[in-house]
Amino acid sequence: MKINNYLTGKRVALLVRKDIYMEKKFIAIISVTITLLIFISSFLSATSRNNPNFHTSFFTFILYTIGIAITSKIFSDMHSLKKNHFWYMLPASDLEKTISKFILSAVIWPIGLLILYSVISLLTGSINRTIFGYSNNPILPISYGIWIRIGNYILIQSLFFYGAALFKRHQLIKMGISILLFTLLLFIIAMIIFRSVVGENPGHFSFHQFYQWGNSYSHSFNMSIDTENLRRVLEIIKRALKIFYLFLMAPIFWILTYLKVRKNEASNGV
């Protein structure tokens, strides 16, 4: 099978353009709402004169909250009994449909928000300097810290991207619960590993005493723990989680999302 029959940039671009056109009213409403929120919050922050990095924090808040909400509903057409007929009849492959939704939620949304927020933050800064004689630091597209936040958003977005394809209803809530349960499982595993290192009889051990290891507390209790081994285990766990988060998590969930969309395509959503 030729790759052009399954994936072309032109069809992906047409799918993205179609979605933007179909949701133009929603995009206009959300843009106006975000603009008003930035104006109001910026004015309130300028009156206190104690938060120069307000825009960085507020940009991050909007990026994650609205972005995750949008991502969670990105496959609503595929799940809707009224709209899924049009979804399955689109002259595009399941891979192209998945990529187009990814571009909308993980590329266009953060970049569009960054452009909008940069313009509004500069505008509100000028107004605040005129009225209050003070302004918060504006958001600049060249800021390294902003792109770090966008990068982290794209990684976390992958979880809710998969949840949007996996669950037919209440995707955000169900995926949130799933993440909490997965986090609990990781915590239990970490405690099991910790227990195996500490042993069955750790002596008079407490976390407070552990953190005070090496000072006057170190001679006041009996602690049968090999702290060097414990430190190594914790460091290995930390590195493994970091590698998984930065390099493995997002690709895994993007692939799972595509496989779920492909399965739905094969069964026509049944």
N, C-alpha and C positions, 0 to 999 in steps of 0.2 A: 504494500500500500504506500503510495507516494505521500510524503509529509505534507505537500500542498493540499491534499485532499482532507487532511485532518487538522492542520494548523497553519493558518496564514495570518500575518499581521493585519492585513486589510480587513478580514472578517472580525478579528478581535476589536479593531478600532471602530468598526461599524456597530458592534454590540455595545461598546462603551458609549458611543454617541447616541444610540437608541435609548439606553437607560437614562442618560443625562437629559435627553429631550422629554422622555416620559415623566421624569421626576422634576421638571423645571420649576413647577410651583413649590414643591417641597424644598428644593434648593434655595429658591428666593426667600421663602419663609424662614428657613434655618439661618440664612445669611443675615437677614434683617434682625432676627432674634439675637444672634451672636454679637452683631454690631452694637445693639442696644445694651446688652450685658456688659460689653467692654467699656462703653461710654460711662454707664452708671457706676460700675465698679471702679473704674479709673478715677472718676471724680471723687468718690468716697475715699479711696486710698490716698489721693493727693491731699485731702484735708488733714489727714493724720501725720503726713510727712515722715513716716518711720518705716516705709517699706519700698525702697528703691527698686527692688527686684520683683515687684508685684506682678508685672506682665509675664514674666517667666513662669511663675507659679500658676497664674490664671490660664495662660496658654496651655500648660500641661494638663490642668484640670479639664478644660474644654476638649482637648485632643483625646483624652482617654474616655471621658464619660460619654460624650456624643459619638465619638468614633466607635466605641464598643457597642453602643446601642444601635448604630447604623449597621455595623457588621453583623450583629445578631439577627437582623431582619433582611440580610442581603439576598437570601434565597427564598424570600416569601412567595415569589411567583411560582417557583418550583413546587411549593407545598400547598398553594391555594387551589381549592377545587374549582374555583371560577377562572383562574388564570393559568393553571398548569398546562392547559391545552396549547396555549400560545407559546409557552416555554418549550414544550417538547416539539412543536412544529417549527421552531426557529431553524433556518438553514445554516446551522453551525454545529460543530462537534461538541461533545461534552467537555473536552479539554479547553476549547475556545471559550465556552460559557463560563467555566471555572476561572480561567485567567482574566476574563473581562470583569468578573465580580471582584477578583483580587485587586485588580488595578483600581477599581472604584473605591474600595474600602481601605487599601493599604498604600496607595500612591496618590490618587487624586484628592482624597479627603485631607491627609496631612499637609500636602503641598498647597492645596487651595486654602486651607485654614491659615497656614503660615503667611501666605501672600495677603489675605484679608486682614489678619491680625497685625502684620507689620505696618500696613497702611493706616489702620485705625489707631494703633499705639502711637505712631508719629503724629497723627492729627490730634489725638487727645492730649499728647504731651505739649503741643503748641498751645492748645486752649488752656491747659492747666497752668502753664507758665504765665500766660497772660492774666488769668483770673487769680491764681493762688501764689504765683511767684515760685512754683515748685512743680516738678514733674517726675514721674517714675521713669526708669530706664526703658526705652522702647525695645520691642522685639526686632531683631535684624536677621534676615535670611542667612547671613554669613556667620552667625554665631555658632560656634562648635557645640556649646551646651544644648542648644535647641535641637540640633541634629542628633545628638545622643538621645534626647527624649523621644524624638521621632523614631529612631532606630529601636528603642525599647518598646514603643507602641506597636511597631510592625511585628516584633516578636510575640508580644502578648496577644495581638490581634489574631494570630494564627489559631489560638485556642477557640475563640468565639467564632472565627470563620468556619471551623469544623463543626462547632455546635449549631451554627445556622443551617448547615447542610444535614446534620444528624437528626435534629429534633424538628418536628413539624409545628409545635406550638410552644410558647413560653421559652424560647431558646435561651434568652439571657438568664432567666432564673435557673433553668435546668443546668446550663453550663456553669453558672456560678456555684451551684450546689456540688456539681461534679468536681470542680477545682478544689473546693473545700474538703471533700472526701479524699481526693488524691493527696492533698497536703497533709491530712490526718494520717493517711497511710505512710507517707514519707516520715512523719514524726514518729510513728510507731516503730518503723524499721530502724530509724536513728537511735531510738531508745533501746532497742534490742542489741544493736551494735555496741552502744555505750555500756549496757549491762554486761555484755560479754567481755569488754575490756576491764570494767571495774571489778567484776567477779561477784560471787554470791555473798561475800562478807566484806563490804567496803570499809568497815569500821565506823568511826564517828565522822561521817562525811556529810557535808552540806555544800551547796553551790557557793554560798558566801565564803566558806572556808577555802574552797577550791580557788576562787578568784583571788583570795588573799595569800595564796601559796607563795612562800618565800619570805614572808615577813614574820612578825612576832606570833602570828596564829599557827605557823607551821610546826611549832613544838608543843602546841596545846591540845593536840588530838592525835589519835592513831589512824593513819590513812594508808590502807593497803592498796594503793593505786600506782601503777607505773605511769606517771604523768607524761613521760616522753612518748610512750606508745599511744596514750590517749590523744596527745597533741598530733601525732602522725595520722591517726585514724580520722580525727576531725578535719585535718588539712586535706586528706584524700577525699573525704566526702564533699568538702567545700569545692575542691577543684573539679570533681566529677559533676556536681550540680551546675557549676559555672560553665563547663564545656557543654553540658546538655542544653542549658538555657541559651547560650550564644550561638551554637552551631548545629544542634540536633533537633531541638523542640519544634521550631517553626517549619523546617522542611518535612518533618514527620507528619505534622498536622495538616500541612498543605497537601501532601500526598494522600492522606486519609480523606481529606475533603474531596479531592478529585475522584477517588475510588467510590465515595458515597454518591457523588453526582453521576458517575458512570453507571453505578448500580441502579439508580433511579431511572436513568435514561433507558437502560436495558429492559426494565420492568414497567416503563411508562408510569412510574410513581405508585404502582400497586404494591 
